[in-house]
Amino acid sequence: MNRKNPPPKMMSIREVAATGLLPEHALRLLLKAGKLPAIYIGKKALINYDKLCMALDGLSVDVTTKDDPIW
């Protein structure tokens, strides 16, 4: 069996938080809201780390278009 794509890197919430990508609490909130690429094995959630990184890379904020200050 020849695979072109390697299997996804699945990590627990604590493992993802240990990378410094997002805090553990933020990951748990996103998981509860259903906004993380994750699967459940029993009660344990495994997050697809590669897809999470791609999703976060795709986010962009353009702060140069605001003319008025926030304060």
KOLNU-152291 format. One record per residue (C-alpha): x, y, z; residue number from 1. Coordinates in nm, 4 decimals, decimal comma. Example, Ala and Ser with C-alpha at 12.3 -4.5 7.8 and 13.67 -1.06 7.14 Angstrom:
2
px = 1,2300 | py = -0,4500 | pz = 0,7800 | k = 1
px = 1,3670 | py = -0,1060 | pz = 0,7140 | k = 2
// end
This chain:
71
px = 0,0000 | py = 0,0000 | pz = 0,0000 | k = 1
px = 0,1641 | py = 0,3202 | pz = -0,1186 | k = 2
px = 0,0558 | py = 0,6415 | pz = 0,0504 | k = 3
px = 0,1262 | py = 0,9822 | pz = -0,0954 | k = 4
px = -0,0025 | py = 1,1703 | pz = 0,2073 | k = 5
px = 0,1298 | py = 1,0934 | pz = 0,5532 | k = 6
px = -0,1303 | py = 1,0353 | pz = 0,8239 | k = 7
px = -0,2425 | py = 1,3496 | pz = 1,0077 | k = 8
px = -0,0725 | py = 1,4421 | pz = 1,3317 | k = 9
px = -0,3368 | py = 1,3885 | pz = 1,5987 | k = 10
px = -0,2678 | py = 1,5418 | pz = 1,9392 | k = 11
px = -0,4511 | py = 1,5840 | pz = 2,2674 | k = 12
px = -0,5432 | py = 1,9282 | pz = 2,3965 | k = 13
px = -0,2512 | py = 1,9290 | pz = 2,6397 | k = 14
px = -0,0070 | py = 1,8307 | pz = 2,3671 | k = 15
px = -0,1271 | py = 2,1122 | pz = 2,1400 | k = 16
px = -0,1089 | py = 2,3600 | pz = 2,4290 | k = 17
px = 0,2475 | py = 2,2454 | pz = 2,5024 | k = 18
px = 0,3504 | py = 2,3582 | pz = 2,1524 | k = 19
px = 0,2598 | py = 2,7159 | pz = 2,2474 | k = 20
px = 0,0090 | py = 2,7538 | pz = 1,9642 | k = 21
px = -0,2879 | py = 2,8345 | pz = 2,1902 | k = 22
px = -0,3492 | py = 2,8107 | pz = 2,5644 | k = 23
px = -0,5202 | py = 2,4988 | pz = 2,6948 | k = 24
px = -0,8270 | py = 2,6914 | pz = 2,8121 | k = 25
px = -0,8770 | py = 2,8505 | pz = 2,4686 | k = 26
px = -0,8461 | py = 2,5098 | pz = 2,3029 | k = 27
px = -1,1079 | py = 2,3640 | pz = 2,5373 | k = 28
px = -1,3479 | py = 2,6501 | pz = 2,4626 | k = 29
px = -1,2998 | py = 2,6087 | pz = 2,0872 | k = 30
px = -1,3505 | py = 2,2330 | pz = 2,1173 | k = 31
px = -1,6726 | py = 2,2823 | pz = 2,3118 | k = 32
px = -1,7953 | py = 2,5275 | pz = 2,0455 | k = 33
px = -1,7178 | py = 2,2708 | pz = 1,7743 | k = 34
px = -1,4587 | py = 2,4888 | pz = 1,6011 | k = 35
px = -1,1615 | py = 2,2528 | pz = 1,6182 | k = 36
px = -1,0772 | py = 1,9764 | pz = 1,3699 | k = 37
px = -1,1067 | py = 1,6953 | pz = 1,6228 | k = 38
px = -1,2364 | py = 1,3435 | pz = 1,6685 | k = 39
px = -1,3355 | py = 1,1755 | pz = 1,9917 | k = 40
px = -1,1990 | py = 0,8471 | pz = 2,1143 | k = 41
px = -1,4277 | py = 0,7809 | pz = 2,4070 | k = 42
px = -1,4128 | py = 1,0995 | pz = 2,6135 | k = 43
px = -1,0734 | py = 1,2043 | pz = 2,4800 | k = 44
px = -1,0574 | py = 1,4516 | pz = 2,1931 | k = 45
px = -0,7751 | py = 1,4239 | pz = 1,9427 | k = 46
px = -0,7067 | py = 1,7380 | pz = 1,7424 | k = 47
px = -0,5740 | py = 1,7306 | pz = 1,3877 | k = 48
px = -0,2722 | py = 1,9543 | pz = 1,4476 | k = 49
px = -0,1933 | py = 2,0069 | pz = 1,0783 | k = 50
px = -0,5454 | py = 2,1286 | pz = 0,9969 | k = 51
px = -0,5500 | py = 2,3515 | pz = 1,3049 | k = 52
px = -0,2245 | py = 2,5169 | pz = 1,1972 | k = 53
px = -0,3563 | py = 2,5685 | pz = 0,8440 | k = 54
px = -0,6799 | py = 2,7190 | pz = 0,9774 | k = 55
px = -0,4912 | py = 2,9591 | pz = 1,2025 | k = 56
px = -0,2573 | py = 3,0556 | pz = 0,9176 | k = 57
px = -0,5596 | py = 3,1368 | pz = 0,7043 | k = 58
px = -0,6868 | py = 3,3927 | pz = 0,9516 | k = 59
px = -0,5938 | py = 3,7491 | pz = 0,8764 | k = 60
px = -0,6751 | py = 4,0791 | pz = 1,0357 | k = 61
px = -0,6481 | py = 4,4045 | pz = 0,8458 | k = 62
px = -0,6108 | py = 4,6841 | pz = 1,0992 | k = 63
px = -0,4964 | py = 4,9434 | pz = 0,8464 | k = 64
px = -0,8474 | py = 5,0085 | pz = 0,7083 | k = 65
px = -0,9830 | py = 5,1616 | pz = 1,0291 | k = 66
px = -0,9651 | py = 5,5399 | pz = 1,0262 | k = 67
px = -1,0965 | py = 5,6141 | pz = 1,3732 | k = 68
px = -0,9130 | py = 5,5016 | pz = 1,6876 | k = 69
px = -1,0778 | py = 5,2538 | pz = 1,9234 | k = 70
px = -1,0289 | py = 5,4662 | pz = 2,2319 | k = 71
// end
